Amino acid sequence: MPETPDFDQIARDLLEGLGIDEGEHPLAGGWLRATRASQIAQQLRLIWNARGAADLALIEHSFPGTHTKTLERGLRSLDR
């Protein structure tokens, strides 16, 4: 079963890929870099959840009736 992406690692990789110099700011070496990574990870989670909500709405609209709940449960299980 597919796993939810590791948004924290993705955020750290993004920051590293941007080549942010930890010496550019007095706080960049630790707290600021961790804060930036946390903010990026949170935005990625919001996008992930919004995409899932849009998928569920499309399912409910496209497949009205009793099978909707089964499809919804299947889609939600992909996030676990």
Backbone atoms as SQL, in Angstrom:
CREATE TABLE atoms (id INTEGER PRIMARY KEY, chain TEXT, resi INTEGER, resn TEXT, atom TEXT, x REAL, y REAL, z REAL);
INSERT INTO atoms VALUES
  (1, 'A', 1, 'MET', 'N', 0.849, -1.180, 0.000),
  (2, 'A', 1, 'MET', 'CA', 0.000, 0.000, 0.000),
  (3, 'A', 1, 'MET', 'C', 0.894, 1.241, 0.000),
  (4, 'A', 2, 'PRO', 'N', 0.587, 2.241, -0.815),
  (5, 'A', 2, 'PRO', 'CA', 1.395, 3.466, -0.847),
  (6, 'A', 2, 'PRO', 'C', 1.404, 4.165, 0.509),
  (7, 'A', 3, 'GLU', 'N', 2.526, 4.749, 0.829),
  (8, 'A', 3, 'GLU', 'CA', 2.649, 5.462, 2.091),
  (9, 'A', 3, 'GLU', 'C', 2.569, 6.965, 1.846),
  (10, 'A', 4, 'THR', 'N', 2.134, 7.678, 2.877),
  (11, 'A', 4, 'THR', 'CA', 2.121, 9.136, 2.807),
  (12, 'A', 4, 'THR', 'C', 3.567, 9.608, 2.691),
  (13, 'A', 5, 'PRO', 'N', 3.834, 10.553, 1.810),
  (14, 'A', 5, 'PRO', 'CA', 5.209, 11.045, 1.676),
  (15, 'A', 5, 'PRO', 'C', 5.746, 11.616, 2.989),
  (16, 'A', 6, 'ASP', 'N', 7.053, 11.547, 3.154),
  (17, 'A', 6, 'ASP', 'CA', 7.718, 12.133, 4.317),
  (18, 'A', 6, 'ASP', 'C', 7.938, 13.615, 4.015),
  (19, 'A', 7, 'PHE', 'N', 6.944, 14.432, 4.355),
  (20, 'A', 7, 'PHE', 'CA', 6.984, 15.848, 4.016),
  (21, 'A', 7, 'PHE', 'C', 8.131, 16.569, 4.704),
  (22, 'A', 8, 'ASP', 'N', 8.488, 16.136, 5.910),
  (23, 'A', 8, 'ASP', 'CA', 9.608, 16.769, 6.613),
  (24, 'A', 8, 'ASP', 'C', 10.918, 16.553, 5.850),
  (25, 'A', 9, 'GLN', 'N', 11.129, 15.328, 5.366),
  (26, 'A', 9, 'GLN', 'CA', 12.347, 15.041, 4.605),
  (27, 'A', 9, 'GLN', 'C', 12.341, 15.775, 3.270),
  (28, 'A', 10, 'ILE', 'N', 11.192, 15.826, 2.618),
  (29, 'A', 10, 'ILE', 'CA', 11.084, 16.556, 1.353),
  (30, 'A', 10, 'ILE', 'C', 11.455, 18.025, 1.571),
  (31, 'A', 11, 'ALA', 'N', 10.953, 18.609, 2.656),
  (32, 'A', 11, 'ALA', 'CA', 11.242, 20.018, 2.949),
  (33, 'A', 11, 'ALA', 'C', 12.736, 20.221, 3.193),
  (34, 'A', 12, 'ARG', 'N', 13.353, 19.320, 3.955),
  (35, 'A', 12, 'ARG', 'CA', 14.798, 19.445, 4.207),
  (36, 'A', 12, 'ARG', 'C', 15.585, 19.319, 2.900),
  (37, 'A', 13, 'ASP', 'N', 15.171, 18.378, 2.041),
  (38, 'A', 13, 'ASP', 'CA', 15.844, 18.200, 0.752),
  (39, 'A', 13, 'ASP', 'C', 15.692, 19.441, -0.127),
  (40, 'A', 14, 'LEU', 'N', 14.510, 20.055, -0.093),
  (41, 'A', 14, 'LEU', 'CA', 14.290, 21.279, -0.867),
  (42, 'A', 14, 'LEU', 'C', 15.226, 22.390, -0.409),
  (43, 'A', 15, 'LEU', 'N', 15.317, 22.568, 0.893),
  (44, 'A', 15, 'LEU', 'CA', 16.199, 23.616, 1.412),
  (45, 'A', 15, 'LEU', 'C', 17.653, 23.334, 1.057),
  (46, 'A', 16, 'GLU', 'N', 18.044, 22.088, 1.161),
  (47, 'A', 16, 'GLU', 'CA', 19.418, 21.726, 0.824),
  (48, 'A', 16, 'GLU', 'C', 19.674, 21.958, -0.670),
  (49, 'A', 17, 'GLY', 'N', 18.698, 21.600, -1.491),
  (50, 'A', 17, 'GLY', 'CA', 18.830, 21.791, -2.931),
  (51, 'A', 17, 'GLY', 'C', 18.892, 23.244, -3.346),
  (52, 'A', 18, 'LEU', 'N', 18.303, 24.106, -2.534),
  (53, 'A', 18, 'LEU', 'CA', 18.356, 25.541, -2.826),
  (54, 'A', 18, 'LEU', 'C', 19.718, 26.137, -2.488),
  (55, 'A', 19, 'GLY', 'N', 20.519, 25.375, -1.759),
  (56, 'A', 19, 'GLY', 'CA', 21.856, 25.841, -1.414),
  (57, 'A', 19, 'GLY', 'C', 21.854, 27.008, -0.460),
  (58, 'A', 20, 'ILE', 'N', 20.917, 27.023, 0.464),
  (59, 'A', 20, 'ILE', 'CA', 20.855, 28.116, 1.428),
  (60, 'A', 20, 'ILE', 'C', 22.089, 28.050, 2.323),
  (61, 'A', 21, 'ASP', 'N', 22.840, 29.121, 2.326),
  (62, 'A', 21, 'ASP', 'CA', 24.060, 29.217, 3.117),
  (63, 'A', 21, 'ASP', 'C', 23.677, 29.465, 4.570),
  (64, 'A', 22, 'GLU', 'N', 24.079, 28.550, 5.436),
  (65, 'A', 22, 'GLU', 'CA', 23.715, 28.689, 6.842),
  (66, 'A', 22, 'GLU', 'C', 24.371, 29.899, 7.492),
  (67, 'A', 23, 'GLY', 'N', 25.336, 30.489, 6.831),
  (68, 'A', 23, 'GLY', 'CA', 25.985, 31.668, 7.380),
  (69, 'A', 23, 'GLY', 'C', 25.336, 32.971, 6.939),
  (70, 'A', 24, 'GLU', 'N', 24.304, 32.893, 6.125),
  (71, 'A', 24, 'GLU', 'CA', 23.691, 34.117, 5.599),
  (72, 'A', 24, 'GLU', 'C', 22.896, 34.883, 6.650),
  (73, 'A', 25, 'HIS', 'N', 22.561, 34.236, 7.719),
  (74, 'A', 25, 'HIS', 'CA', 21.755, 34.863, 8.768),
  (75, 'A', 25, 'HIS', 'C', 22.228, 34.299, 10.095),
  (76, 'A', 26, 'PRO', 'N', 22.268, 35.097, 11.136),
  (77, 'A', 26, 'PRO', 'CA', 22.776, 34.610, 12.426),
  (78, 'A', 26, 'PRO', 'C', 22.029, 33.399, 12.979),
  (79, 'A', 27, 'LEU', 'N', 20.751, 33.252, 12.621),
  (80, 'A', 27, 'LEU', 'CA', 19.963, 32.134, 13.147),
  (81, 'A', 27, 'LEU', 'C', 19.835, 30.975, 12.167),
  (82, 'A', 28, 'ALA', 'N', 20.388, 31.114, 10.973),
  (83, 'A', 28, 'ALA', 'CA', 20.157, 30.145, 9.905),
  (84, 'A', 28, 'ALA', 'C', 20.720, 28.765, 10.213),
  (85, 'A', 29, 'GLY', 'N', 21.754, 28.675, 11.008),
  (86, 'A', 29, 'GLY', 'CA', 22.387, 27.394, 11.258),
  (87, 'A', 29, 'GLY', 'C', 21.507, 26.377, 11.937),
  (88, 'A', 30, 'GLY', 'N', 20.534, 26.775, 12.685),
  (89, 'A', 30, 'GLY', 'CA', 19.716, 25.814, 13.407),
  (90, 'A', 30, 'GLY', 'C', 18.247, 26.147, 13.382),
  (91, 'A', 31, 'TRP', 'N', 17.874, 27.069, 14.231),
  (92, 'A', 31, 'TRP', 'CA', 16.459, 27.370, 14.423),
  (93, 'A', 31, 'TRP', 'C', 15.772, 27.839, 13.141),
  (94, 'A', 32, 'LEU', 'N', 16.395, 28.785, 12.436),
  (95, 'A', 32, 'LEU', 'CA', 15.757, 29.338, 11.237),
  (96, 'A', 32, 'LEU', 'C', 15.598, 28.273, 10.156),
  (97, 'A', 33, 'ARG', 'N', 16.631, 27.471, 9.954),
  (98, 'A', 33, 'ARG', 'CA', 16.558, 26.398, 8.950),
  (99, 'A', 33, 'ARG', 'C', 15.476, 25.391, 9.315),
  (100, 'A', 34, 'ALA', 'N', 15.396, 25.002, 10.581),
  (101, 'A', 34, 'ALA', 'CA', 14.363, 24.063, 11.033),
  (102, 'A', 34, 'ALA', 'C', 12.976, 24.673, 10.883),
  (103, 'A', 35, 'THR', 'N', 12.854, 25.959, 11.157),
  (104, 'A', 35, 'THR', 'CA', 11.569, 26.646, 11.026),
  (105, 'A', 35, 'THR', 'C', 11.137, 26.691, 9.568),
  (106, 'A', 36, 'ARG', 'N', 12.078, 27.013, 8.693),
  (107, 'A', 36, 'ARG', 'CA', 11.767, 27.037, 7.255),
  (108, 'A', 36, 'ARG', 'C', 11.310, 25.652, 6.788),
  (109, 'A', 37, 'ALA', 'N', 12.031, 24.621, 7.187),
  (110, 'A', 37, 'ALA', 'CA', 11.674, 23.254, 6.796),
  (111, 'A', 37, 'ALA', 'C', 10.293, 22.884, 7.328),
  (112, 'A', 38, 'SER', 'N', 10.014, 23.285, 8.558),
  (113, 'A', 38, 'SER', 'CA', 8.705, 22.994, 9.155),
  (114, 'A', 38, 'SER', 'C', 7.581, 23.698, 8.402),
  (115, 'A', 39, 'GLN', 'N', 7.818, 24.943, 8.012),
  (116, 'A', 39, 'GLN', 'CA', 6.801, 25.695, 7.271),
  (117, 'A', 39, 'GLN', 'C', 6.560, 25.092, 5.892),
  (118, 'A', 40, 'ILE', 'N', 7.613, 24.683, 5.225),
  (119, 'A', 40, 'ILE', 'CA', 7.469, 24.053, 3.918),
  (120, 'A', 40, 'ILE', 'C', 6.717, 22.740, 4.052),
  (121, 'A', 41, 'ALA', 'N', 7.090, 21.933, 5.050),
  (122, 'A', 41, 'ALA', 'CA', 6.425, 20.646, 5.268),
  (123, 'A', 41, 'ALA', 'C', 4.939, 20.841, 5.545),
  (124, 'A', 42, 'GLN', 'N', 4.590, 21.843, 6.326),
  (125, 'A', 42, 'GLN', 'CA', 3.190, 22.112, 6.636),
  (126, 'A', 42, 'GLN', 'C', 2.422, 22.481, 5.374),
  (127, 'A', 43, 'GLN', 'N', 3.014, 23.286, 4.516),
  (128, 'A', 43, 'GLN', 'CA', 2.346, 23.659, 3.266),
  (129, 'A', 43, 'GLN', 'C', 2.166, 22.442, 2.359),
  (130, 'A', 44, 'LEU', 'N', 3.155, 21.560, 2.328),
  (131, 'A', 44, 'LEU', 'CA', 3.025, 20.335, 1.542),
  (132, 'A', 44, 'LEU', 'C', 1.886, 19.465, 2.063),
  (133, 'A', 45, 'ARG', 'N', 1.752, 19.381, 3.385),
  (134, 'A', 45, 'ARG', 'CA', 0.634, 18.611, 3.985),
  (135, 'A', 45, 'ARG', 'C', -0.712, 19.218, 3.605),
  (136, 'A', 46, 'LEU', 'N', -0.794, 20.560, 3.636),
  (137, 'A', 46, 'LEU', 'CA', -2.047, 21.221, 3.264),
  (138, 'A', 46, 'LEU', 'C', -2.405, 20.921, 1.807),
  (139, 'A', 47, 'ILE', 'N', -1.423, 20.938, 0.935),
  (140, 'A', 47, 'ILE', 'CA', -1.659, 20.626, -0.475),
  (141, 'A', 47, 'ILE', 'C', -2.108, 19.171, -0.618),
  (142, 'A', 48, 'TRP', 'N', -1.431, 18.275, 0.074),
  (143, 'A', 48, 'TRP', 'CA', -1.771, 16.839, 0.040),
  (144, 'A', 48, 'TRP', 'C', -3.210, 16.622, 0.490),
  (145, 'A', 49, 'ASN', 'N', -3.586, 17.261, 1.591),
  (146, 'A', 49, 'ASN', 'CA', -4.941, 17.101, 2.117),
  (147, 'A', 49, 'ASN', 'C', -5.987, 17.730, 1.206),
  (148, 'A', 50, 'ALA', 'N', -5.672, 18.870, 0.622),
  (149, 'A', 50, 'ALA', 'CA', -6.604, 19.521, -0.301),
  (150, 'A', 50, 'ALA', 'C', -6.814, 18.660, -1.542),
  (151, 'A', 51, 'ARG', 'N', -5.747, 18.048, -2.025),
  (152, 'A', 51, 'ARG', 'CA', -5.859, 17.166, -3.190),
  (153, 'A', 51, 'ARG', 'C', -6.753, 15.971, -2.846),
  (154, 'A', 52, 'GLY', 'N', -6.578, 15.416, -1.663),
  (155, 'A', 52, 'GLY', 'CA', -7.418, 14.300, -1.233),
  (156, 'A', 52, 'GLY', 'C', -8.877, 14.712, -1.111),
  (157, 'A', 53, 'ALA', 'N', -9.117, 15.899, -0.566),
  (158, 'A', 53, 'ALA', 'CA', -10.490, 16.394, -0.439),
  (159, 'A', 53, 'ALA', 'C', -11.123, 16.590, -1.815),
  (160, 'A', 54, 'ALA', 'N', -10.337, 17.101, -2.760),
  (161, 'A', 54, 'ALA', 'CA', -10.849, 17.291, -4.123),
  (162, 'A', 54, 'ALA', 'C', -11.159, 15.944, -4.768),
  (163, 'A', 55, 'ASP', 'N', -10.317, 14.956, -4.532),
  (164, 'A', 55, 'ASP', 'CA', -10.569, 13.612, -5.068),
  (165, 'A', 55, 'ASP', 'C', -11.860, 13.032, -4.493),
  (166, 'A', 56, 'LEU', 'N', -12.056, 13.193, -3.177),
  (167, 'A', 56, 'LEU', 'CA', -13.284, 12.692, -2.548),
  (168, 'A', 56, 'LEU', 'C', -14.520, 13.392, -3.094),
  (169, 'A', 57, 'ALA', 'N', -14.426, 14.700, -3.290),
  (170, 'A', 57, 'ALA', 'CA', -15.565, 15.445, -3.834),
  (171, 'A', 57, 'ALA', 'C', -15.894, 14.969, -5.246),
  (172, 'A', 58, 'LEU', 'N', -14.876, 14.707, -6.047),
  (173, 'A', 58, 'LEU', 'CA', -15.090, 14.215, -7.406),
  (174, 'A', 58, 'LEU', 'C', -15.749, 12.844, -7.387),
  (175, 'A', 59, 'ILE', 'N', -15.304, 11.988, -6.490),
  (176, 'A', 59, 'ILE', 'CA', -15.903, 10.654, -6.368),
  (177, 'A', 59, 'ILE', 'C', -17.375, 10.769, -5.991),
  (178, 'A', 60, 'GLU', 'N', -17.668, 11.602, -5.002),
  (179, 'A', 60, 'GLU', 'CA', -19.054, 11.754, -4.561),
  (180, 'A', 60, 'GLU', 'C', -19.935, 12.302, -5.684),
  (181, 'A', 61, 'HIS', 'N', -19.388, 13.190, -6.476),
  (182, 'A', 61, 'HIS', 'CA', -20.151, 13.785, -7.575),
  (183, 'A', 61, 'HIS', 'C', -20.311, 12.802, -8.744),
  (184, 'A', 62, 'SER', 'N', -19.249, 12.071, -9.046),
  (185, 'A', 62, 'SER', 'CA', -19.246, 11.186, -10.213),
  (186, 'A', 62, 'SER', 'C', -19.938, 9.853, -9.976),
  (187, 'A', 63, 'PHE', 'N', -19.918, 9.392, -8.751),
  (188, 'A', 63, 'PHE', 'CA', -20.475, 8.082, -8.433),
  (189, 'A', 63, 'PHE', 'C', -21.478, 8.183, -7.293),
  (190, 'A', 64, 'PRO', 'N', -22.610, 8.833, -7.520),
  (191, 'A', 64, 'PRO', 'CA', -23.591, 8.943, -6.444),
  (192, 'A', 64, 'PRO', 'C', -24.173, 7.567, -6.121),
  (193, 'A', 65, 'GLY', 'N', -24.485, 7.375, -4.863),
  (194, 'A', 65, 'GLY', 'CA', -25.112, 6.121, -4.467),
  (195, 'A', 65, 'GLY', 'C', -24.319, 5.357, -3.443),
  (196, 'A', 66, 'THR', 'N', -24.618, 4.076, -3.360),
  (197, 'A', 66, 'THR', 'CA', -24.069, 3.244, -2.285),
  (198, 'A', 66, 'THR', 'C', -22.584, 2.955, -2.443),
  (199, 'A', 67, 'HIS', 'N', -22.065, 2.977, -3.642),
  (200, 'A', 67, 'HIS', 'CA', -20.651, 2.654, -3.837),
  (201, 'A', 67, 'HIS', 'C', -19.730, 3.805, -3.442),
  (202, 'A', 68, 'THR', 'N', -20.271, 4.957, -3.240),
  (203, 'A', 68, 'THR', 'CA', -19.463, 6.129, -2.894),
  (204, 'A', 68, 'THR', 'C', -18.689, 5.905, -1.605),
  (205, 'A', 69, 'LYS', 'N', -19.347, 5.368, -0.598),
  (206, 'A', 69, 'LYS', 'CA', -18.681, 5.151, 0.695),
  (207, 'A', 69, 'LYS', 'C', -17.544, 4.148, 0.560),
  (208, 'A', 70, 'THR', 'N', -17.731, 3.113, -0.242),
  (209, 'A', 70, 'THR', 'CA', -16.680, 2.127, -0.449),
  (210, 'A', 70, 'THR', 'C', -15.485, 2.773, -1.142),
  (211, 'A', 71, 'LEU', 'N', -15.743, 3.568, -2.161),
  (212, 'A', 71, 'LEU', 'CA', -14.663, 4.274, -2.847),
  (213, 'A', 71, 'LEU', 'C', -13.967, 5.265, -1.919),
  (214, 'A', 72, 'GLU', 'N', -14.767, 5.954, -1.113),
  (215, 'A', 72, 'GLU', 'CA', -14.203, 6.930, -0.176),
  (216, 'A', 72, 'GLU', 'C', -13.285, 6.246, 0.832),
  (217, 'A', 73, 'ARG', 'N', -13.722, 5.123, 1.384),
  (218, 'A', 73, 'ARG', 'CA', -12.885, 4.387, 2.340),
  (219, 'A', 73, 'ARG', 'C', -11.597, 3.912, 1.677),
  (220, 'A', 74, 'GLY', 'N', -11.706, 3.450, 0.443),
  (221, 'A', 74, 'GLY', 'CA', -10.516, 3.007, -0.279),
  (222, 'A', 74, 'GLY', 'C', -9.529, 4.132, -0.498),
  (223, 'A', 75, 'LEU', 'N', -10.038, 5.293, -0.865),
  (224, 'A', 75, 'LEU', 'CA', -9.169, 6.450, -1.089),
  (225, 'A', 75, 'LEU', 'C', -8.521, 6.907, 0.217),
  (226, 'A', 76, 'ARG', 'N', -9.303, 6.946, 1.282),
  (227, 'A', 76, 'ARG', 'CA', -8.751, 7.362, 2.576),
  (228, 'A', 76, 'ARG', 'C', -7.675, 6.380, 3.064),
  (229, 'A', 77, 'SER', 'N', -7.837, 5.098, 2.752),
  (230, 'A', 77, 'SER', 'CA', -6.856, 4.113, 3.204),
  (231, 'A', 77, 'SER', 'C', -5.498, 4.319, 2.545),
  (232, 'A', 78, 'LEU', 'N', -5.465, 4.998, 1.402),
  (233, 'A', 78, 'LEU', 'CA', -4.191, 5.256, 0.740),
  (234, 'A', 78, 'LEU', 'C', -3.300, 6.197, 1.537),
  (235, 'A', 79, 'ASP', 'N', -3.901, 7.023, 2.389),
  (236, 'A', 79, 'ASP', 'CA', -3.147, 7.992, 3.186),
  (237, 'A', 79, 'ASP', 'C', -2.563, 7.387, 4.452),
  (238, 'A', 80, 'ARG', 'N', -2.850, 6.175, 4.734),
  (239, 'A', 80, 'ARG', 'CA', -2.364, 5.584, 5.995),
  (240, 'A', 80, 'ARG', 'C', -1.044, 4.938, 5.831);
